[in-house]
Amino acid sequence: MLTGTVKFYNDSKGFGFIIADDNQEEIFVHQTGLIHEIQEGDRVEFDIKAGKKGPNAVKVTRIQ
């Protein structure tokens, strides 16, 4: 699993972006890929899945 920090997440729209630790890439995250609720600034672990417009974060879990 990869790790990163939630840069932005809009709860009402159900999407946001995570900055990956390894390459500082912005990765799209949709609410359907969440295991835990997330908010801006949270540290997270996630997997990558190919999406229509690029990589998507899936299996997103908060790191305590």
A tleap script that builds the chain and sets N, CA, C and O, in Angstrom:
source leaprc.protein.ff14SB
mol = sequence {
  NMET LEU THR GLY THR VAL LYS PHE TYR ASN
  ASP SER LYS GLY PHE GLY PHE ILE ILE ALA
  ASP ASP ASN GLN GLU GLU ILE PHE VAL HIE
  GLN THR GLY LEU ILE HIE GLU ILE GLN GLU
  GLY ASP ARG VAL GLU PHE ASP ILE LYS ALA
  GLY LYS LYS GLY PRO ASN ALA VAL LYS VAL
  THR ARG ILE CGLN
}
set mol.1.N position { 0.835 -1.193 0.000 }
set mol.1.CA position { 0.000 0.000 0.000 }
set mol.1.C position { 0.877 1.254 0.000 }
set mol.1.O position { 1.986 1.257 0.534 }
set mol.2.N position { 0.362 2.294 -0.600 }
set mol.2.CA position { 1.048 3.581 -0.626 }
set mol.2.C position { 0.559 4.446 0.529 }
set mol.2.O position { -0.490 4.173 1.114 }
set mol.3.N position { 1.311 5.477 0.855 }
set mol.3.CA position { 0.890 6.413 1.894 }
set mol.3.C position { 0.873 7.820 1.320 }
set mol.3.O position { 1.529 8.109 0.319 }
set mol.4.N position { 0.109 8.689 1.973 }
set mol.4.CA position { 0.034 10.071 1.533 }
set mol.4.C position { -0.767 10.913 2.501 }
set mol.4.O position { -1.142 10.464 3.584 }
set mol.5.N position { -1.024 12.153 2.086 }
set mol.5.CA position { -1.764 13.116 2.892 }
set mol.5.C position { -2.922 13.658 2.057 }
set mol.5.O position { -2.762 13.971 0.877 }
set mol.6.N position { -4.087 13.761 2.690 }
set mol.6.CA position { -5.250 14.308 2.000 }
set mol.6.C position { -5.034 15.807 1.797 }
set mol.6.O position { -4.928 16.559 2.765 }
set mol.7.N position { -4.970 16.235 0.543 }
set mol.7.CA position { -4.772 17.648 0.209 }
set mol.7.C position { -6.100 18.385 0.280 }
set mol.7.O position { -6.174 19.507 0.781 }
set mol.8.N position { -7.153 17.740 -0.228 }
set mol.8.CA position { -8.475 18.358 -0.335 }
set mol.8.C position { -9.501 17.239 -0.352 }
set mol.8.O position { -9.287 16.211 -0.995 }
set mol.9.N position { -10.613 17.428 0.347 }
set mol.9.CA position { -11.723 16.491 0.250 }
set mol.9.C position { -13.024 17.232 0.496 }
set mol.9.O position { -13.200 17.867 1.536 }
set mol.10.N position { -13.933 17.147 -0.466 }
set mol.10.CA position { -15.237 17.787 -0.360 }
set mol.10.C position { -16.252 16.706 -0.026 }
set mol.10.O position { -16.642 15.920 -0.889 }
set mol.11.N position { -16.677 16.673 1.232 }
set mol.11.CA position { -17.582 15.636 1.711 }
set mol.11.C position { -18.929 15.682 0.994 }
set mol.11.O position { -19.504 14.637 0.691 }
set mol.12.N position { -19.432 16.877 0.722 }
set mol.12.CA position { -20.753 16.984 0.090 }
set mol.12.C position { -20.723 16.524 -1.368 }
set mol.12.O position { -21.722 16.017 -1.878 }
set mol.13.N position { -19.581 16.700 -2.043 }
set mol.13.CA position { -19.468 16.244 -3.435 }
set mol.13.C position { -18.875 14.833 -3.531 }
set mol.13.O position { -18.993 14.172 -4.563 }
set mol.14.N position { -18.243 14.383 -2.457 }
set mol.14.CA position { -17.759 13.009 -2.398 }
set mol.14.C position { -16.470 12.721 -3.146 }
set mol.14.O position { -16.259 11.599 -3.606 }
set mol.15.N position { -15.601 13.724 -3.274 }
set mol.15.CA position { -14.319 13.473 -3.922 }
set mol.15.C position { -13.253 14.423 -3.386 }
set mol.15.O position { -13.548 15.396 -2.692 }
set mol.16.N position { -12.006 14.109 -3.730 }
set mol.16.CA position { -10.894 14.955 -3.324 }
set mol.16.C position { -9.601 14.451 -3.918 }
set mol.16.O position { -9.601 13.698 -4.893 }
set mol.17.N position { -8.480 14.876 -3.316 }
set mol.17.CA position { -7.155 14.507 -3.814 }
set mol.17.C position { -6.226 14.176 -2.656 }
set mol.17.O position { -6.288 14.781 -1.586 }
set mol.18.N position { -5.368 13.200 -2.903 }
set mol.18.CA position { -4.338 12.781 -1.952 }
set mol.18.C position { -2.986 13.062 -2.600 }
set mol.18.O position { -2.799 12.795 -3.788 }
set mol.19.N position { -2.043 13.598 -1.825 }
set mol.19.CA position { -0.666 13.765 -2.298 }
set mol.19.C position { 0.121 12.533 -1.848 }
set mol.19.O position { 0.278 12.285 -0.653 }
set mol.20.N position { 0.611 11.770 -2.822 }
set mol.20.CA position { 1.375 10.554 -2.516 }
set mol.20.C position { 2.742 10.923 -1.942 }
set mol.20.O position { 3.387 11.862 -2.408 }
set mol.21.N position { 3.177 10.172 -0.925 }
set mol.21.CA position { 4.474 10.436 -0.296 }
set mol.21.C position { 5.649 10.145 -1.235 }
set mol.21.O position { 6.649 10.863 -1.209 }
set mol.22.N position { 5.539 9.106 -2.058 }
set mol.22.CA position { 6.695 8.674 -2.842 }
set mol.22.C position { 7.072 9.633 -3.971 }
set mol.22.O position { 8.258 9.836 -4.231 }
set mol.23.N position { 6.077 10.230 -4.651 }
set mol.23.CA position { 6.404 11.085 -5.802 }
set mol.23.C position { 5.668 12.426 -5.804 }
set mol.23.O position { 5.749 13.175 -6.777 }
set mol.24.N position { 4.959 12.730 -4.730 }
set mol.24.CA position { 4.209 13.988 -4.583 }
set mol.24.C position { 3.127 14.172 -5.653 }
set mol.24.O position { 2.679 15.294 -5.893 }
set mol.25.N position { 2.708 13.078 -6.295 }
set mol.25.CA position { 1.658 13.121 -7.313 }
set mol.25.C position { 0.288 13.308 -6.636 }
set mol.25.O position { 0.030 12.748 -5.571 }
set mol.26.N position { -0.573 14.099 -7.271 }
set mol.26.CA position { -1.949 14.258 -6.788 }
set mol.26.C position { -2.778 13.107 -7.335 }
set mol.26.O position { -2.826 12.886 -8.545 }
set mol.27.N position { -3.426 12.378 -6.441 }
set mol.27.CA position { -4.222 11.224 -6.839 }
set mol.27.C position { -5.673 11.485 -6.472 }
set mol.27.O position { -5.986 11.834 -5.334 }
set mol.28.N position { -6.550 11.312 -7.445 }
set mol.28.CA position { -7.985 11.509 -7.248 }
set mol.28.C position { -8.523 10.441 -6.300 }
set mol.28.O position { -8.124 9.278 -6.374 }
set mol.29.N position { -9.425 10.839 -5.418 }
set mol.29.CA position { -10.103 9.879 -4.538 }
set mol.29.C position { -11.598 10.187 -4.555 }
set mol.29.O position { -12.017 11.337 -4.419 }
set mol.30.N position { -12.390 9.129 -4.728 }
set mol.30.CA position { -13.855 9.242 -4.718 }
set mol.30.C position { -14.363 8.535 -3.478 }
set mol.30.O position { -13.724 7.611 -2.975 }
set mol.31.N position { -15.511 8.970 -2.986 }
set mol.31.CA position { -16.055 8.395 -1.745 }
set mol.31.C position { -16.246 6.881 -1.841 }
set mol.31.O position { -16.209 6.200 -0.816 }
set mol.32.N position { -16.447 6.340 -3.039 }
set mol.32.CA position { -16.617 4.889 -3.180 }
set mol.32.C position { -15.317 4.135 -2.901 }
set mol.32.O position { -15.343 2.924 -2.681 }
set mol.33.N position { -14.164 4.846 -2.909 }
set mol.33.CA position { -12.882 4.212 -2.630 }
set mol.33.C position { -12.455 4.303 -1.171 }
set mol.33.O position { -11.358 3.877 -0.810 }
set mol.34.N position { -13.330 4.861 -0.329 }
set mol.34.CA position { -12.979 5.074 1.079 }
set mol.34.C position { -13.393 3.898 1.953 }
set mol.34.O position { -14.476 3.337 1.784 }
set mol.35.N position { -12.527 3.534 2.881 }
set mol.35.CA position { -12.883 2.596 3.947 }
set mol.35.C position { -13.233 3.403 5.196 }
set mol.35.O position { -14.198 3.081 5.890 }
set mol.36.N position { -12.458 4.447 5.487 }
set mol.36.CA position { -12.740 5.372 6.590 }
set mol.36.C position { -13.103 6.739 6.014 }
set mol.36.O position { -12.719 7.067 4.891 }
set mol.37.N position { -13.840 7.527 6.780 }
set mol.37.CA position { -14.071 8.917 6.385 }
set mol.37.C position { -12.739 9.651 6.466 }
set mol.37.O position { -11.921 9.366 7.341 }
set mol.38.N position { -12.521 10.599 5.552 }
set mol.38.CA position { -11.281 11.362 5.546 }
set mol.38.C position { -11.581 12.853 5.506 }
set mol.38.O position { -12.674 13.279 5.133 }
set mol.39.N position { -10.590 13.625 5.895 }
set mol.39.CA position { -10.689 15.077 5.791 }
set mol.39.C position { -9.301 15.638 5.501 }
set mol.39.O position { -8.292 14.947 5.640 }
set mol.40.N position { -9.272 16.891 5.102 }
set mol.40.CA position { -8.029 17.561 4.751 }
set mol.40.C position { -6.984 17.394 5.859 }
set mol.40.O position { -7.280 17.583 7.039 }
set mol.41.N position { -5.766 17.039 5.462 }
set mol.41.CA position { -4.667 16.900 6.417 }
set mol.41.C position { -4.494 15.500 6.977 }
set mol.41.O position { -3.471 15.223 7.603 }
set mol.42.N position { -5.465 14.594 6.774 }
set mol.42.CA position { -5.346 13.227 7.285 }
set mol.42.C position { -4.214 12.479 6.578 }
set mol.42.O position { -4.010 12.637 5.374 }
set mol.43.N position { -3.485 11.667 7.338 }
set mol.43.CA position { -2.510 10.734 6.765 }
set mol.43.C position { -3.271 9.470 6.401 }
set mol.43.O position { -4.073 8.978 7.196 }
set mol.44.N position { -3.028 8.938 5.204 }
set mol.44.CA position { -3.787 7.792 4.721 }
set mol.44.C position { -2.896 6.767 4.043 }
set mol.44.O position { -1.798 7.078 3.580 }
set mol.45.N position { -3.396 5.530 3.996 }
set mol.45.CA position { -2.821 4.448 3.196 }
set mol.45.C position { -3.838 4.140 2.110 }
set mol.45.O position { -5.043 4.244 2.335 }
set mol.46.N position { -3.352 3.757 0.926 }
set mol.46.CA position { -4.272 3.499 -0.178 }
set mol.46.C position { -3.602 2.659 -1.260 }
set mol.46.O position { -2.379 2.531 -1.307 }
set mol.47.N position { -4.435 2.093 -2.125 }
set mol.47.CA position { -3.973 1.416 -3.333 }
set mol.47.C position { -4.356 2.283 -4.518 }
set mol.47.O position { -5.169 3.198 -4.389 }
set mol.48.N position { -3.772 1.994 -5.667 }
set mol.48.CA position { -4.048 2.745 -6.903 }
set mol.48.C position { -4.797 1.834 -7.873 }
set mol.48.O position { -4.467 0.660 -8.035 }
set mol.49.N position { -5.803 2.406 -8.506 }
set mol.49.CA position { -6.558 1.711 -9.549 }
set mol.49.C position { -6.663 2.667 -10.734 }
set mol.49.O position { -6.867 3.868 -10.555 }
set mol.50.N position { -6.524 2.135 -11.931 }
set mol.50.CA position { -6.638 2.976 -13.129 }
set mol.50.C position { -8.081 3.449 -13.282 }
set mol.50.O position { -9.021 2.657 -13.218 }
set mol.51.N position { -8.236 4.761 -13.485 }
set mol.51.CA position { -9.557 5.339 -13.693 }
set mol.51.C position { -9.665 5.903 -15.095 }
set mol.51.O position { -8.705 5.849 -15.864 }
set mol.52.N position { -10.823 6.443 -15.433 }
set mol.52.CA position { -11.053 6.999 -16.769 }
set mol.52.C position { -10.125 8.168 -17.083 }
set mol.52.O position { -9.708 8.342 -18.228 }
set mol.53.N position { -9.799 8.972 -16.064 }
set mol.53.CA position { -8.984 10.171 -16.287 }
set mol.53.C position { -7.619 10.093 -15.609 }
set mol.53.O position { -6.945 11.113 -15.459 }
set mol.54.N position { -7.207 8.900 -15.199 }
set mol.54.CA position { -5.924 8.748 -14.528 }
set mol.54.C position { -6.060 7.875 -13.297 }
set mol.54.O position { -7.086 7.225 -13.099 }
set mol.55.N position { -5.010 7.860 -12.458 }
set mol.55.CA position { -5.038 6.984 -11.285 }
set mol.55.C position { -6.044 7.440 -10.234 }
set mol.55.O position { -6.229 8.636 -10.008 }
set mol.56.N position { -6.690 6.466 -9.596 }
set mol.56.CA position { -7.630 6.720 -8.509 }
set mol.56.C position { -7.143 5.997 -7.258 }
set mol.56.O position { -6.642 4.875 -7.336 }
set mol.57.N position { -7.292 6.645 -6.110 }
set mol.57.CA position { -6.982 6.004 -4.832 }
set mol.57.C position { -8.179 5.150 -4.423 }
set mol.57.O position { -9.321 5.606 -4.470 }
set mol.58.N position { -7.908 3.900 -4.018 }
set mol.58.CA position { -8.946 2.993 -3.533 }
set mol.58.C position { -8.472 2.357 -2.236 }
set mol.58.O position { -7.288 2.412 -1.903 }
set mol.59.N position { -9.401 1.755 -1.506 }
set mol.59.CA position { -9.093 1.122 -0.208 }
set mol.59.C position { -8.391 2.129 0.712 }
set mol.59.O position { -7.410 1.798 1.378 }
set mol.60.N position { -8.908 3.361 0.736 }
set mol.60.CA position { -8.289 4.440 1.501 }
set mol.60.C position { -8.624 4.292 2.980 }
set mol.60.O position { -9.793 4.275 3.363 }
set mol.61.N position { -7.582 4.183 3.809 }
set mol.61.CA position { -7.760 4.085 5.247 }
set mol.61.C position { -6.914 5.150 5.950 }
set mol.61.O position { -5.795 5.445 5.530 }
set mol.62.N position { -7.462 5.716 7.017 }
set mol.62.CA position { -6.713 6.689 7.820 }
set mol.62.C position { -5.627 5.978 8.610 }
set mol.62.O position { -5.836 4.869 9.102 }
set mol.63.N position { -4.476 6.610 8.732 }
set mol.63.CA position { -3.390 6.088 9.568 }
set mol.63.C position { -3.511 6.816 10.915 }
set mol.63.O position { -3.549 8.045 10.969 }
set mol.64.N position { -3.569 6.044 11.980 }
set mol.64.CA position { -3.729 6.626 13.315 }
set mol.64.C position { -2.451 7.264 13.797 }
set mol.64.O position { -2.408 7.803 14.903 }
savepdb mol mol.pdb
quit
